[in-house]
């Protein structure tokens, strides 16, 4: 069976090579594209619905309010008491 397309000179050969590479790049691009994510089923966050964390509650109970770590360390150093570390898994 004879082919209809024949490359007769270098110009046509170059055009065919460029077009084939462009087609290959396009196919590769299409095959590797990312698909859209499905919509989330989680409910939207409402501000103020979480409440204070475990650490914040422990700090408030110990010091009577939220105090930064640096001030708590300075206070422990002044009073001579050991610095209390608060963890979320306590």
ZIURRA-V610817 format. One line per field, one symbol per residue. ss: DSSP state (@ for helix, = for strand, . for the rest). phi: phi as a letter, one per 40 degrees, with the letter a starting at -180 (. if undefined). psi: psi as a letter, one per 20 degrees, with the letter a starting at -180 (. if undefined). A space follows every 50 residues. Layout:
BEGIN
ss=???
phi=???
psi=???
END
This chain:
BEGIN
ss=.........@@@@@@@@@@@@@@@@@@@@@@................... ...@@@@@@@@@@.....@@@@@@@@@@@...........
phi=.ccccbccaccccccccccccccccccccccbcccccccccccccbdgcc gcccccccccccbgicbccccccccccccgcccccbbccc
psi=pqqhppohrhghgggggghhhggggghgghhjqqqqqqqqiqqqpppjig rqrgggghgghgijropqgghhggghggijqqppppqij.
END
